[in-house]
């Protein structure tokens, strides 16, 4: 876009910007989604110390849970899985 006049500048400065990700938009429009589609706002993250359902045993033994992003690091703990066989918890 080239701003060549005051009208172009006003159009540019008054254009609304949406700060949500597409996934956040899906979560906020739950009532408009088809009945077979659900968007989970707060996902459950696996951590071997807090997972009691299977006693800390993961379905992905060689894969670590790496949490990226400042916002996600405040909510979720990551862990580094033992990369050598036999996998131990």
Secondary structure, DSSP 8 states (H G I E B T S, - for coil): ----SHHHHHHHHT-----S-HHHHHHHTGGGS-TT----SS-----TTT-TTTTT--SSTT--B---SHHHHHH---B----SSS---
